[in-house]
Amino acid sequence: MRRAVHNGVNAVKVSKRIAISMGATLDEVSSGRSWAQRIFGPCALFLFLASAGTAAQPNEPLTLNPDVPLTYTVQSGDTLWDISSLFLRDPWRWEQLWAGNPQIDNPHLIYPGDTLSLVWESGQPKLVRIEQGEIKLSPSMRASPLDLAIPAIARQHIVPFLRQHQVVEVAALDRAPYVLSGDAGRLISGVGDTIYGKGSWEEALSYRLVRRVEKLTDPVSGEGLGIFVSDVGEARLQDDPAGGETVAAMTVAEMREEVRIGDRLLPVTETDVESFYQPQAPETTITDAYMIAVAGGVTQIGVLDIVVINRGTRESLRVGDVLAIDHTGEQVKDPVTGKQVRLPDNRAGVLMVFSVYDRASFGLVLEATKPLSVGDKLRNP
């Protein structure tokens, strides 16, 4: 699959660690076989964005890559973002490249083998599809089945990914039922084991097992933003418990980690998942935004790591919003005065928001030109 080069910086490559964690074998990663195609289907790849340099504002003219091709034939395994990044310096502005083209009303309904041509309309670049050697500017029927079209990520692949990371209000977590004991007094339980939960039960029969990671605090205001929890697994009630606070027997139905005494139980609810992600600039200016935590307990943050952001729907942050990451300048000793001086912050990466809560959000790091860390600042691209 082709990847664009932006300002001399290679587009983001999926790390071996993430590939293996999502189901690829070591042989597949080492041999270069497409683990993403095996997981997501023969035409699909994980949807991601690679952007470098300072991103333009939506009302500015599109900037094409220096080596942009005039035509491109869609390959099996491409995504819309691969194609956009081939043409655009800022691929998150794909809608402006494809807008007004009757052949591509829905950009996800293009197919491997389609040839796209770069043309200019009123001085602006546009992509159109070539048919039989000519550029067709009128709608036409496609006989190809939809499942062969260039796809987005399927919902069933997104739900488990999102379910592993949640922000829960302190009061909601404190009043949630919890694991009182394992069967026969066991401290650790696994799939198929009986555990005993205690608390006030809701109408749900299935519950997610979650564990506290850390309390989230806004580094600017000191406000509590909720509790960052990790998903441990799922347990199901063996019988419908009586009303009030009771102890109930449950069966561990699935697990990502061993189930421990004290793990909290949250009712399983339908997850609201985007059918596809549409990277975009935030609709408002995002201020005082920081990466305040990271999933997985790592100390250095890199490409495809998940971070917690101290901004949410309250600050008009949306799913798909792209934010630039500024690495906090280091402190150095002034050789003349002997005092500590902080160097200026510098652009070090890009992330995309994929899950938004009231006062916090989760973002996926899409580009990192240097190791990032908790405390790095975020701003409009």
C-alpha positions, 0 to 999 in steps of 0.5 A: 500500500502506498504511503505519502511523504510529507515534508520529508517525514515518512507517514506513520507506520503501525508499530509491531507492539500494536500489531501483535496486540491486535492479533498479528503473529510475529511471523506476519509482522516480521515478514511484512504480511498485512496483519491489518488485512487479516483482522479487518478483511482483505480490503480494510486497514486500520483507519489512521491519519498521518499529518506533518507540518502546521495544518492549514485552517479549513478556509485556506487553500488546499496544499498539495504534496510536492510530488503529488501524482496526477492519477492514482489507481486504488489498490486493495488494502487502501483506505480513504486516508491513504489516498488523501495523504498521497495528495494532500499535506493535510489529509484531514481536509479530505472533504474539500478535495472530494467535495462536489464530485458527483462520481464520489458522493460517498467516498467510501464507495470507491473500489480497488481498480478505480483510477482517480484523476487530479483536476482543477475546478475554479482554481481548486484541486479536485479528485474525480474518477476516470472511466474508460479513459475519460473523466466522467462527471455524471453519476453512474451505477456500480455493479460491484457489491458494497463489501468490495468497496474501500471500507471504513473500520467495521463496528465490531472491531471498534467496540472492543477497542473503545470498551477497554478505556472509560472515564467514570464519574467518582460517585457512579463508580463508588455506588457500583457493585463490586466483587466481594469474593471468589469461589471458595475464597479465591483472590483471583478468578478467571473465565468460567469461575463463580464470583460473588458481587455485592451492591445495588443491582440494576436490571441488567444481567451482564456487567463489565468488570472494571478497575481503577487506573487513576483519578483524573485532575485538571492540571490547570484548575485542579478540578476532578474530571472523573476516574480513569478505569480499565476494562477487566472482563465481563460477568453475568448474574446467575440469578436475578437478585432480589431488590436492595443491596444483596450479594449475588453469584456471577459467572465470569464470561470473559476476561482481559485480565484476572478478576480480583476482589474489589473490581467494580461492576458496571452494567453492560450498555450499548456502546455508541460507536462511529461507523467511521472516523472523520478527522477534522479541525475542532470547531472552536479554539481549544485552550489549556488542553493537556495529555493528563494520563496514558493507557497501558502504564507506559512512561514515554508516549508514542504512535498509536498510544491512547492518552487522556485529555482534560477537555471534553464535550463541555469544551465542544471537543468532538469525536474525530477532532485532530489536535497538535501535540506540543512537547513541553520544552526542557529546562536547561541551566543558563551558563551565564546566570546559572539559573534554570531556563525553560526552552520553548515548546515545540511541535512533536505530534498529532492525535485524533480524539476518538471517545468524548466524555463530559470533561475528558476525552481519549485520543489516539496518537497518530504521529510522534516525531519524538517521545511524548509524555504526560503533561504535553500541551494540545492545541488546534492544528 
